[in-house]
Amino acid sequence: MADFKAWVIQLKTEQPELSDFITKLEGFISDTGFNAAKFEKAVETRLNKIETDVTKSFKKEADA
């Protein structure tokens, strides 16, 4: 896993435009590998929040 972490650090250096994304993704990577279940839950939670925000915005526009 050390090789993977070194690769991530190198990638962030070589492609700084990906740095923010990679930094967020690193929270799902441990010494045992990629925690897909935790990642999927985080994506689901964020998508639900976006959906709720969009629904609220439509309701506000309909009430106006």
CHARMM internal coordinates of N, CA and C (Angstrom, degrees):
IC EDIT
DIST 1 N 1 CA 1.4469
DIST 1 CA 1 C 1.5279
ANGL 1 N 1 CA 1 C 110.74
DIST 1 C 2 N 1.3069
ANGL 1 CA 1 C 2 N 116.84
DIHE 1 N 1 CA 1 C 2 N -21.92
DIST 2 N 2 CA 1.4642
ANGL 1 C 2 N 2 CA 119.97
DIHE 1 CA 1 C 2 N 2 CA 179.15
DIST 2 CA 2 C 1.5255
ANGL 2 N 2 CA 2 C 110.79
DIHE 1 C 2 N 2 CA 2 C -62.79
DIST 2 C 3 N 1.3321
ANGL 2 CA 2 C 3 N 116.23
DIHE 2 N 2 CA 2 C 3 N -36.79
DIST 3 N 3 CA 1.4624
ANGL 2 C 3 N 3 CA 119.69
DIHE 2 CA 2 C 3 N 3 CA 177.79
DIST 3 CA 3 C 1.5224
ANGL 3 N 3 CA 3 C 110.97
DIHE 2 C 3 N 3 CA 3 C -62.81
DIST 3 C 4 N 1.3136
ANGL 3 CA 3 C 4 N 115.61
DIHE 3 N 3 CA 3 C 4 N -38.67
DIST 4 N 4 CA 1.4525
ANGL 3 C 4 N 4 CA 120.31
DIHE 3 CA 3 C 4 N 4 CA 179.60
DIST 4 CA 4 C 1.5250
ANGL 4 N 4 CA 4 C 110.78
DIHE 3 C 4 N 4 CA 4 C -64.85
DIST 4 C 5 N 1.3230
ANGL 4 CA 4 C 5 N 116.17
DIHE 4 N 4 CA 4 C 5 N -45.53
DIST 5 N 5 CA 1.4664
ANGL 4 C 5 N 5 CA 119.94
DIHE 4 CA 4 C 5 N 5 CA 179.61
DIST 5 CA 5 C 1.5249
ANGL 5 N 5 CA 5 C 111.23
DIHE 4 C 5 N 5 CA 5 C -63.41
DIST 5 C 6 N 1.3147
ANGL 5 CA 5 C 6 N 117.03
DIHE 5 N 5 CA 5 C 6 N -38.23
DIST 6 N 6 CA 1.4682
ANGL 5 C 6 N 6 CA 120.68
DIHE 5 CA 5 C 6 N 6 CA 176.98
DIST 6 CA 6 C 1.5220
ANGL 6 N 6 CA 6 C 109.97
DIHE 5 C 6 N 6 CA 6 C -64.43
DIST 6 C 7 N 1.3324
ANGL 6 CA 6 C 7 N 116.44
DIHE 6 N 6 CA 6 C 7 N -39.63
DIST 7 N 7 CA 1.4588
ANGL 6 C 7 N 7 CA 121.02
DIHE 6 CA 6 C 7 N 7 CA 178.53
DIST 7 CA 7 C 1.5255
ANGL 7 N 7 CA 7 C 110.93
DIHE 6 C 7 N 7 CA 7 C -64.00
DIST 7 C 8 N 1.3328
ANGL 7 CA 7 C 8 N 116.97
DIHE 7 N 7 CA 7 C 8 N -40.86
DIST 8 N 8 CA 1.4693
ANGL 7 C 8 N 8 CA 121.26
DIHE 7 CA 7 C 8 N 8 CA 179.03
DIST 8 CA 8 C 1.5328
ANGL 8 N 8 CA 8 C 110.15
DIHE 7 C 8 N 8 CA 8 C -62.52
DIST 8 C 9 N 1.3074
ANGL 8 CA 8 C 9 N 117.04
DIHE 8 N 8 CA 8 C 9 N -43.96
DIST 9 N 9 CA 1.4667
ANGL 8 C 9 N 9 CA 121.18
DIHE 8 CA 8 C 9 N 9 CA 179.16
DIST 9 CA 9 C 1.5290
ANGL 9 N 9 CA 9 C 109.97
DIHE 8 C 9 N 9 CA 9 C -63.12
DIST 9 C 10 N 1.3179
ANGL 9 CA 9 C 10 N 117.00
DIHE 9 N 9 CA 9 C 10 N -43.14
DIST 10 N 10 CA 1.4589
ANGL 9 C 10 N 10 CA 121.76
DIHE 9 CA 9 C 10 N 10 CA 178.53
DIST 10 CA 10 C 1.5355
ANGL 10 N 10 CA 10 C 110.41
DIHE 9 C 10 N 10 CA 10 C -63.42
DIST 10 C 11 N 1.3025
ANGL 10 CA 10 C 11 N 117.00
DIHE 10 N 10 CA 10 C 11 N -43.10
DIST 11 N 11 CA 1.4644
ANGL 10 C 11 N 11 CA 121.46
DIHE 10 CA 10 C 11 N 11 CA -179.98
DIST 11 CA 11 C 1.5247
ANGL 11 N 11 CA 11 C 111.19
DIHE 10 C 11 N 11 CA 11 C -61.96
DIST 11 C 12 N 1.3226
ANGL 11 CA 11 C 12 N 116.69
DIHE 11 N 11 CA 11 C 12 N -42.37
DIST 12 N 12 CA 1.4652
ANGL 11 C 12 N 12 CA 120.27
DIHE 11 CA 11 C 12 N 12 CA 178.64
DIST 12 CA 12 C 1.5269
ANGL 12 N 12 CA 12 C 111.17
DIHE 11 C 12 N 12 CA 12 C -63.28
DIST 12 C 13 N 1.3114
ANGL 12 CA 12 C 13 N 117.01
DIHE 12 N 12 CA 12 C 13 N -34.02
DIST 13 N 13 CA 1.4611
ANGL 12 C 13 N 13 CA 121.71
DIHE 12 CA 12 C 13 N 13 CA 179.30
DIST 13 CA 13 C 1.5209
ANGL 13 N 13 CA 13 C 110.84
DIHE 12 C 13 N 13 CA 13 C -73.57
DIST 13 C 14 N 1.3219
ANGL 13 CA 13 C 14 N 116.16
DIHE 13 N 13 CA 13 C 14 N -44.64
DIST 14 N 14 CA 1.4574
ANGL 13 C 14 N 14 CA 121.07
DIHE 13 CA 13 C 14 N 14 CA -176.18
DIST 14 CA 14 C 1.5296
ANGL 14 N 14 CA 14 C 113.14
DIHE 13 C 14 N 14 CA 14 C -75.61
DIST 14 C 15 N 1.3255
ANGL 14 CA 14 C 15 N 116.55
DIHE 14 N 14 CA 14 C 15 N -28.27
DIST 15 N 15 CA 1.4635
ANGL 14 C 15 N 15 CA 120.46
DIHE 14 CA 14 C 15 N 15 CA -178.75
DIST 15 CA 15 C 1.5250
ANGL 15 N 15 CA 15 C 109.33
DIHE 14 C 15 N 15 CA 15 C -131.02
DIST 15 C 16 N 1.3310
ANGL 15 CA 15 C 16 N 116.55
DIHE 15 N 15 CA 15 C 16 N 75.83
DIST 16 N 16 CA 1.4615
ANGL 15 C 16 N 16 CA 120.32
DIHE 15 CA 15 C 16 N 16 CA -175.07
DIST 16 CA 16 C 1.5271
ANGL 16 N 16 CA 16 C 113.55
DIHE 15 C 16 N 16 CA 16 C -60.51
DIST 16 C 17 N 1.3281
ANGL 16 CA 16 C 17 N 118.15
DIHE 16 N 16 CA 16 C 17 N -21.49
DIST 17 N 17 CA 1.4643
ANGL 16 C 17 N 17 CA 120.27
DIHE 16 CA 16 C 17 N 17 CA 178.41
DIST 17 CA 17 C 1.5382
ANGL 17 N 17 CA 17 C 111.37
DIHE 16 C 17 N 17 CA 17 C -66.92
DIST 17 C 18 N 1.3302
ANGL 17 CA 17 C 18 N 116.79
DIHE 17 N 17 CA 17 C 18 N -18.65
DIST 18 N 18 CA 1.4655
ANGL 17 C 18 N 18 CA 121.35
DIHE 17 CA 17 C 18 N 18 CA 177.70
DIST 18 CA 18 C 1.5195
ANGL 18 N 18 CA 18 C 112.94
DIHE 17 C 18 N 18 CA 18 C -96.37
DIST 18 C 19 N 1.3025
ANGL 18 CA 18 C 19 N 117.45
DIHE 18 N 18 CA 18 C 19 N -3.33
DIST 19 N 19 CA 1.4548
ANGL 18 C 19 N 19 CA 122.21
DIHE 18 CA 18 C 19 N 19 CA -172.62
DIST 19 CA 19 C 1.5271
ANGL 19 N 19 CA 19 C 113.12
DIHE 18 C 19 N 19 CA 19 C -56.82
DIST 19 C 20 N 1.3267
ANGL 19 CA 19 C 20 N 117.88
DIHE 19 N 19 CA 19 C 20 N -47.08
DIST 20 N 20 CA 1.4726
ANGL 19 C 20 N 20 CA 120.34
DIHE 19 CA 19 C 20 N 20 CA -178.88
DIST 20 CA 20 C 1.5240
ANGL 20 N 20 CA 20 C 110.83
DIHE 19 C 20 N 20 CA 20 C -62.02
DIST 20 C 21 N 1.3291
ANGL 20 CA 20 C 21 N 116.68
DIHE 20 N 20 CA 20 C 21 N -44.81
DIST 21 N 21 CA 1.4596
ANGL 20 C 21 N 21 CA 120.92
DIHE 20 CA 20 C 21 N 21 CA 179.54
DIST 21 CA 21 C 1.5239
ANGL 21 N 21 CA 21 C 111.08
DIHE 20 C 21 N 21 CA 21 C -62.34
DIST 21 C 22 N 1.3169
ANGL 21 CA 21 C 22 N 116.33
DIHE 21 N 21 CA 21 C 22 N -46.49
DIST 22 N 22 CA 1.4592
ANGL 21 C 22 N 22 CA 120.62
DIHE 21 CA 21 C 22 N 22 CA -178.03
DIST 22 CA 22 C 1.5259
ANGL 22 N 22 CA 22 C 110.57
DIHE 21 C 22 N 22 CA 22 C -64.71
DIST 22 C 23 N 1.3161
ANGL 22 CA 22 C 23 N 116.82
DIHE 22 N 22 CA 22 C 23 N -39.17
DIST 23 N 23 CA 1.4613
ANGL 22 C 23 N 23 CA 120.41
DIHE 22 CA 22 C 23 N 23 CA 178.33
DIST 23 CA 23 C 1.5276
ANGL 23 N 23 CA 23 C 110.52
DIHE 22 C 23 N 23 CA 23 C -59.74
DIST 23 C 24 N 1.3295
ANGL 23 CA 23 C 24 N 116.79
DIHE 23 N 23 CA 23 C 24 N -43.13
DIST 24 N 24 CA 1.4687
ANGL 23 C 24 N 24 CA 120.18
DIHE 23 CA 23 C 24 N 24 CA 177.78
DIST 24 CA 24 C 1.5240
ANGL 24 N 24 CA 24 C 110.92
DIHE 23 C 24 N 24 CA 24 C -65.98
DIST 24 C 25 N 1.3079
ANGL 24 CA 24 C 25 N 116.89
DIHE 24 N 24 CA 24 C 25 N -38.03
DIST 25 N 25 CA 1.4537
ANGL 24 C 25 N 25 CA 121.64
DIHE 24 CA 24 C 25 N 25 CA -178.79
DIST 25 CA 25 C 1.5282
ANGL 25 N 25 CA 25 C 112.01
DIHE 24 C 25 N 25 CA 25 C -69.30
DIST 25 C 26 N 1.3096
ANGL 25 CA 25 C 26 N 117.28
DIHE 25 N 25 CA 25 C 26 N -29.23
DIST 26 N 26 CA 1.4677
ANGL 25 C 26 N 26 CA 121.31
DIHE 25 CA 25 C 26 N 26 CA -178.32
DIST 26 CA 26 C 1.5243
ANGL 26 N 26 CA 26 C 112.12
DIHE 25 C 26 N 26 CA 26 C -60.45
DIST 26 C 27 N 1.3246
ANGL 26 CA 26 C 27 N 117.51
DIHE 26 N 26 CA 26 C 27 N -26.17
DIST 27 N 27 CA 1.4604
ANGL 26 C 27 N 27 CA 120.41
DIHE 26 CA 26 C 27 N 27 CA 178.42
DIST 27 CA 27 C 1.5176
ANGL 27 N 27 CA 27 C 113.08
DIHE 26 C 27 N 27 CA 27 C -65.11
DIST 27 C 28 N 1.3102
ANGL 27 CA 27 C 28 N 117.24
DIHE 27 N 27 CA 27 C 28 N -15.46
DIST 28 N 28 CA 1.4563
ANGL 27 C 28 N 28 CA 121.54
DIHE 27 CA 27 C 28 N 28 CA -179.46
DIST 28 CA 28 C 1.5274
ANGL 28 N 28 CA 28 C 112.35
DIHE 27 C 28 N 28 CA 28 C -103.01
DIST 28 C 29 N 1.3246
ANGL 28 CA 28 C 29 N 116.81
DIHE 28 N 28 CA 28 C 29 N 5.43
DIST 29 N 29 CA 1.4550
ANGL 28 C 29 N 29 CA 121.96
DIHE 28 CA 28 C 29 N 29 CA -178.52
DIST 29 CA 29 C 1.5292
ANGL 29 N 29 CA 29 C 108.60
DIHE 28 C 29 N 29 CA 29 C -113.69
DIST 29 C 30 N 1.3172
ANGL 29 CA 29 C 30 N 114.83
DIHE 29 N 29 CA 29 C 30 N 127.21
DIST 30 N 30 CA 1.4593
ANGL 29 C 30 N 30 CA 119.55
DIHE 29 CA 29 C 30 N 30 CA 178.37
DIST 30 CA 30 C 1.5255
ANGL 30 N 30 CA 30 C 108.99
DIHE 29 C 30 N 30 CA 30 C -124.40
DIST 30 C 31 N 1.3053
ANGL 30 CA 30 C 31 N 116.22
DIHE 30 N 30 CA 30 C 31 N -174.15
DIST 31 N 31 CA 1.4624
ANGL 30 C 31 N 31 CA 120.69
DIHE 30 CA 30 C 31 N 31 CA 178.69
DIST 31 CA 31 C 1.5289
ANGL 31 N 31 CA 31 C 111.88
DIHE 30 C 31 N 31 CA 31 C -65.76
DIST 31 C 32 N 1.3347
ANGL 31 CA 31 C 32 N 116.16
DIHE 31 N 31 CA 31 C 32 N -20.52
DIST 32 N 32 CA 1.4638
ANGL 31 C 32 N 32 CA 119.59
DIHE 31 CA 31 C 32 N 32 CA -179.33
DIST 32 CA 32 C 1.5208
ANGL 32 N 32 CA 32 C 112.98
DIHE 31 C 32 N 32 CA 32 C -94.66
DIST 32 C 33 N 1.3312
ANGL 32 CA 32 C 33 N 117.50
DIHE 32 N 32 CA 32 C 33 N -7.04
DIST 33 N 33 CA 1.4628
ANGL 32 C 33 N 33 CA 120.39
DIHE 32 CA 32 C 33 N 33 CA 177.81
DIST 33 CA 33 C 1.5247
ANGL 33 N 33 CA 33 C 112.64
DIHE 32 C 33 N 33 CA 33 C 131.10
DIST 33 C 34 N 1.3124
ANGL 33 CA 33 C 34 N 114.77
DIHE 33 N 33 CA 33 C 34 N -160.55
DIST 34 N 34 CA 1.4577
ANGL 33 C 34 N 34 CA 122.45
DIHE 33 CA 33 C 34 N 34 CA -177.34
DIST 34 CA 34 C 1.5266
ANGL 34 N 34 CA 34 C 108.89
DIHE 33 C 34 N 34 CA 34 C -89.10
DIST 34 C 35 N 1.3263
ANGL 34 CA 34 C 35 N 116.35
DIHE 34 N 34 CA 34 C 35 N 127.75
DIST 35 N 35 CA 1.4576
ANGL 34 C 35 N 35 CA 121.26
DIHE 34 CA 34 C 35 N 35 CA -179.88
DIST 35 CA 35 C 1.5308
ANGL 35 N 35 CA 35 C 108.33
DIHE 34 C 35 N 35 CA 35 C -90.15
DIST 35 C 36 N 1.3179
ANGL 35 CA 35 C 36 N 115.91
DIHE 35 N 35 CA 35 C 36 N 87.13
DIST 36 N 36 CA 1.4599
ANGL 35 C 36 N 36 CA 122.08
DIHE 35 CA 35 C 36 N 36 CA -175.59
DIST 36 CA 36 C 1.5256
ANGL 36 N 36 CA 36 C 111.57
DIHE 35 C 36 N 36 CA 36 C -64.43
DIST 36 C 37 N 1.3279
ANGL 36 CA 36 C 37 N 117.99
DIHE 36 N 36 CA 36 C 37 N -38.56
DIST 37 N 37 CA 1.4679
ANGL 36 C 37 N 37 CA 120.64
DIHE 36 CA 36 C 37 N 37 CA -178.85
DIST 37 CA 37 C 1.5298
ANGL 37 N 37 CA 37 C 110.83
DIHE 36 C 37 N 37 CA 37 C -63.28
DIST 37 C 38 N 1.3217
ANGL 37 CA 37 C 38 N 116.68
DIHE 37 N 37 CA 37 C 38 N -42.94
DIST 38 N 38 CA 1.4662
ANGL 37 C 38 N 38 CA 120.94
DIHE 37 CA 37 C 38 N 38 CA 178.58
DIST 38 CA 38 C 1.5306
ANGL 38 N 38 CA 38 C 110.24
DIHE 37 C 38 N 38 CA 38 C -65.58
DIST 38 C 39 N 1.3269
ANGL 38 CA 38 C 39 N 116.93
DIHE 38 N 38 CA 38 C 39 N -40.35
DIST 39 N 39 CA 1.4632
ANGL 38 C 39 N 39 CA 122.01
DIHE 38 CA 38 C 39 N 39 CA 178.65
DIST 39 CA 39 C 1.5306
ANGL 39 N 39 CA 39 C 110.65
DIHE 38 C 39 N 39 CA 39 C -63.58
DIST 39 C 40 N 1.3310
ANGL 39 CA 39 C 40 N 116.67
DIHE 39 N 39 CA 39 C 40 N -47.48
DIST 40 N 40 CA 1.4569
ANGL 39 C 40 N 40 CA 120.58
DIHE 39 CA 39 C 40 N 40 CA 179.97
DIST 40 CA 40 C 1.5257
ANGL 40 N 40 CA 40 C 111.45
DIHE 39 C 40 N 40 CA 40 C -61.24
DIST 40 C 41 N 1.3158
ANGL 40 CA 40 C 41 N 116.97
DIHE 40 N 40 CA 40 C 41 N -39.82
DIST 41 N 41 CA 1.4709
ANGL 40 C 41 N 41 CA 120.92
DIHE 40 CA 40 C 41 N 41 CA 178.73
DIST 41 CA 41 C 1.5221
ANGL 41 N 41 CA 41 C 110.10
DIHE 40 C 41 N 41 CA 41 C -64.43
DIST 41 C 42 N 1.3271
ANGL 41 CA 41 C 42 N 117.68
DIHE 41 N 41 CA 41 C 42 N -41.75
DIST 42 N 42 CA 1.4616
ANGL 41 C 42 N 42 CA 121.36
DIHE 41 CA 41 C 42 N 42 CA 179.31
DIST 42 CA 42 C 1.5296
ANGL 42 N 42 CA 42 C 110.74
DIHE 41 C 42 N 42 CA 42 C -64.19
DIST 42 C 43 N 1.3226
ANGL 42 CA 42 C 43 N 117.12
DIHE 42 N 42 CA 42 C 43 N -41.46
DIST 43 N 43 CA 1.4683
ANGL 42 C 43 N 43 CA 121.27
DIHE 42 CA 42 C 43 N 43 CA 178.52
DIST 43 CA 43 C 1.5268
ANGL 43 N 43 CA 43 C 109.48
DIHE 42 C 43 N 43 CA 43 C -64.51
DIST 43 C 44 N 1.3205
ANGL 43 CA 43 C 44 N 116.68
DIHE 43 N 43 CA 43 C 44 N -45.40
DIST 44 N 44 CA 1.4658
ANGL 43 C 44 N 44 CA 120.91
DIHE 43 CA 43 C 44 N 44 CA 179.63
DIST 44 CA 44 C 1.5308
ANGL 44 N 44 CA 44 C 111.26
DIHE 43 C 44 N 44 CA 44 C -60.72
DIST 44 C 45 N 1.3110
ANGL 44 CA 44 C 45 N 116.76
DIHE 44 N 44 CA 44 C 45 N -44.01
DIST 45 N 45 CA 1.4625
ANGL 44 C 45 N 45 CA 121.27
DIHE 44 CA 44 C 45 N 45 CA 179.32
DIST 45 CA 45 C 1.5171
ANGL 45 N 45 CA 45 C 110.98
DIHE 44 C 45 N 45 CA 45 C -61.33
DIST 45 C 46 N 1.3162
ANGL 45 CA 45 C 46 N 116.73
DIHE 45 N 45 CA 45 C 46 N -45.09
DIST 46 N 46 CA 1.4720
ANGL 45 C 46 N 46 CA 121.13
DIHE 45 CA 45 C 46 N 46 CA -179.35
DIST 46 CA 46 C 1.5278
ANGL 46 N 46 CA 46 C 111.21
DIHE 45 C 46 N 46 CA 46 C -66.46
DIST 46 C 47 N 1.3173
ANGL 46 CA 46 C 47 N 117.37
DIHE 46 N 46 CA 46 C 47 N -41.51
DIST 47 N 47 CA 1.4629
ANGL 46 C 47 N 47 CA 120.28
DIHE 46 CA 46 C 47 N 47 CA 178.13
DIST 47 CA 47 C 1.5268
ANGL 47 N 47 CA 47 C 111.34
DIHE 46 C 47 N 47 CA 47 C -64.24
DIST 47 C 48 N 1.3240
ANGL 47 CA 47 C 48 N 117.09
DIHE 47 N 47 CA 47 C 48 N -38.62
DIST 48 N 48 CA 1.4662
ANGL 47 C 48 N 48 CA 120.23
DIHE 47 CA 47 C 48 N 48 CA 176.88
DIST 48 CA 48 C 1.5179
ANGL 48 N 48 CA 48 C 111.07
DIHE 47 C 48 N 48 CA 48 C -63.01
DIST 48 C 49 N 1.3192
ANGL 48 CA 48 C 49 N 117.13
DIHE 48 N 48 CA 48 C 49 N -39.52
DIST 49 N 49 CA 1.4623
ANGL 48 C 49 N 49 CA 120.40
DIHE 48 CA 48 C 49 N 49 CA 178.46
DIST 49 CA 49 C 1.5278
ANGL 49 N 49 CA 49 C 110.66
DIHE 48 C 49 N 49 CA 49 C -64.60
DIST 49 C 50 N 1.3177
ANGL 49 CA 49 C 50 N 116.31
DIHE 49 N 49 CA 49 C 50 N -43.72
DIST 50 N 50 CA 1.4625
ANGL 49 C 50 N 50 CA 120.09
DIHE 49 CA 49 C 50 N 50 CA 178.61
DIST 50 CA 50 C 1.5218
ANGL 50 N 50 CA 50 C 110.45
DIHE 49 C 50 N 50 CA 50 C -61.57
DIST 50 C 51 N 1.3321
ANGL 50 CA 50 C 51 N 116.38
DIHE 50 N 50 CA 50 C 51 N -44.43
DIST 51 N 51 CA 1.4602
ANGL 50 C 51 N 51 CA 120.30
DIHE 50 CA 50 C 51 N 51 CA 179.32
DIST 51 CA 51 C 1.5273
ANGL 51 N 51 CA 51 C 111.27
DIHE 50 C 51 N 51 CA 51 C -61.00
DIST 51 C 52 N 1.3180
ANGL 51 CA 51 C 52 N 117.48
DIHE 51 N 51 CA 51 C 52 N -42.59
DIST 52 N 52 CA 1.4596
ANGL 51 C 52 N 52 CA 121.85
DIHE 51 CA 51 C 52 N 52 CA 178.04
DIST 52 CA 52 C 1.5239
ANGL 52 N 52 CA 52 C 110.75
DIHE 51 C 52 N 52 CA 52 C -62.70
DIST 52 C 53 N 1.3252
ANGL 52 CA 52 C 53 N 117.09
DIHE 52 N 52 CA 52 C 53 N -44.12
DIST 53 N 53 CA 1.4687
ANGL 52 C 53 N 53 CA 120.91
DIHE 52 CA 52 C 53 N 53 CA 179.63
DIST 53 CA 53 C 1.5343
ANGL 53 N 53 CA 53 C 111.50
DIHE 52 C 53 N 53 CA 53 C -62.59
DIST 53 C 54 N 1.3280
ANGL 53 CA 53 C 54 N 116.27
DIHE 53 N 53 CA 53 C 54 N -41.29
DIST 54 N 54 CA 1.4660
ANGL 53 C 54 N 54 CA 120.33
DIHE 53 CA 53 C 54 N 54 CA 179.34
DIST 54 CA 54 C 1.5260
ANGL 54 N 54 CA 54 C 110.12
DIHE 53 C 54 N 54 CA 54 C -65.73
DIST 54 C 55 N 1.3193
ANGL 54 CA 54 C 55 N 116.85
DIHE 54 N 54 CA 54 C 55 N -44.20
DIST 55 N 55 CA 1.4655
ANGL 54 C 55 N 55 CA 120.96
DIHE 54 CA 54 C 55 N 55 CA 179.25
DIST 55 CA 55 C 1.5235
ANGL 55 N 55 CA 55 C 110.50
DIHE 54 C 55 N 55 CA 55 C -60.41
DIST 55 C 56 N 1.3213
ANGL 55 CA 55 C 56 N 117.13
DIHE 55 N 55 CA 55 C 56 N -43.73
DIST 56 N 56 CA 1.4682
ANGL 55 C 56 N 56 CA 120.74
DIHE 55 CA 55 C 56 N 56 CA 178.23
DIST 56 CA 56 C 1.5203
ANGL 56 N 56 CA 56 C 110.77
DIHE 55 C 56 N 56 CA 56 C -61.77
DIST 56 C 57 N 1.3262
ANGL 56 CA 56 C 57 N 117.14
DIHE 56 N 56 CA 56 C 57 N -40.51
DIST 57 N 57 CA 1.4691
ANGL 56 C 57 N 57 CA 120.14
DIHE 56 CA 56 C 57 N 57 CA -178.94
DIST 57 CA 57 C 1.5329
ANGL 57 N 57 CA 57 C 110.73
DIHE 56 C 57 N 57 CA 57 C -66.05
DIST 57 C 58 N 1.3355
ANGL 57 CA 57 C 58 N 117.13
DIHE 57 N 57 CA 57 C 58 N -38.09
DIST 58 N 58 CA 1.4759
ANGL 57 C 58 N 58 CA 119.83
DIHE 57 CA 57 C 58 N 58 CA 176.87
DIST 58 CA 58 C 1.5237
ANGL 58 N 58 CA 58 C 110.96
DIHE 57 C 58 N 58 CA 58 C -65.28
DIST 58 C 59 N 1.3224
ANGL 58 CA 58 C 59 N 116.57
DIHE 58 N 58 CA 58 C 59 N -40.13
DIST 59 N 59 CA 1.4652
ANGL 58 C 59 N 59 CA 119.94
DIHE 58 CA 58 C 59 N 59 CA 179.48
DIST 59 CA 59 C 1.5197
ANGL 59 N 59 CA 59 C 110.71
DIHE 58 C 59 N 59 CA 59 C -64.73
DIST 59 C 60 N 1.3258
ANGL 59 CA 59 C 60 N 117.09
DIHE 59 N 59 CA 59 C 60 N -39.57
DIST 60 N 60 CA 1.4701
ANGL 59 C 60 N 60 CA 121.17
DIHE 59 CA 59 C 60 N 60 CA 178.65
DIST 60 CA 60 C 1.5297
ANGL 60 N 60 CA 60 C 110.23
DIHE 59 C 60 N 60 CA 60 C -63.11
DIST 60 C 61 N 1.3278
ANGL 60 CA 60 C 61 N 116.87
DIHE 60 N 60 CA 60 C 61 N -42.28
DIST 61 N 61 CA 1.4622
ANGL 60 C 61 N 61 CA 120.81
DIHE 60 CA 60 C 61 N 61 CA 179.79
DIST 61 CA 61 C 1.5231
ANGL 61 N 61 CA 61 C 110.97
DIHE 60 C 61 N 61 CA 61 C -67.91
DIST 61 C 62 N 1.3061
ANGL 61 CA 61 C 62 N 117.54
DIHE 61 N 61 CA 61 C 62 N -36.38
DIST 62 N 62 CA 1.4753
ANGL 61 C 62 N 62 CA 121.23
DIHE 61 CA 61 C 62 N 62 CA -179.92
DIST 62 CA 62 C 1.5237
ANGL 62 N 62 CA 62 C 110.63
DIHE 61 C 62 N 62 CA 62 C -69.54
DIST 62 C 63 N 1.3279
ANGL 62 CA 62 C 63 N 116.20
DIHE 62 N 62 CA 62 C 63 N -34.33
DIST 63 N 63 CA 1.4643
ANGL 62 C 63 N 63 CA 120.29
DIHE 62 CA 62 C 63 N 63 CA -179.58
DIST 63 CA 63 C 1.5113
ANGL 63 N 63 CA 63 C 112.67
DIHE 62 C 63 N 63 CA 63 C -77.88
DIST 63 C 64 N 1.3101
ANGL 63 CA 63 C 64 N 116.89
DIHE 63 N 63 CA 63 C 64 N -18.65
DIST 64 N 64 CA 1.4837
ANGL 63 C 64 N 64 CA 120.86
DIHE 63 CA 63 C 64 N 64 CA -176.55
DIST 64 CA 64 C 1.4971
ANGL 64 N 64 CA 64 C 112.95
DIHE 63 C 64 N 64 CA 64 C -74.36
END
COOR INIT
IC SEED 1 N 1 CA 1 C
IC BUILD
